[in-house]
Amino acid sequence: MYIGVCKWCKEWRELVHTRNYWDDEIRICTDCLKNPIGHKGRAI
């Protein structure tokens, strides 16, 4: 874990690395990872 700007919510937070089919590596915060729909109202 490290601190940086989340790719989804664009806030400075604790980030995690995850991989998916459209992007080799994306950096998202723990809040987006746990609750991608409710956090910031963004549906993934």
N, C-alpha and C positions, 0 to 999 in steps of 0.2 A: 504494500500500500504506500501511496505517496500523495502529496497535495498538488493539485493542479486544477485546470479548468475542464469541467465535464463537457464531453462532446454533445450531450443531449440538452442539459439544462443551462449550460454556459455559466455555471457558478463555480467559485473556488471551493473545492471540497476534497475529501479523501477519495482517491480514485482506485478503481480496480481495473485490471485488464481482462478483456473477454474477446472471444473470436466468433465470427459468424460468416455467413456465406457471401455477403456483399462487401465486406471489408476485412482485410487480413487481421487487423488489430484495431480495436476501438477502446477508448478510455472513458469510462463512465463512473459516476460517483456511486457510492453504496446505496444512496436513497433511490436513484434511478434503477439500480439493479434489483432492489427489493420490491419497489413499487413503481414500475415504469408508467402506469396509467394515472395513478393518483398524484404522484409527485409532479408538480408543475403543470398538471393537466395534459400531459403529452402521451398520446397512445403510440406504442412502438409497433 
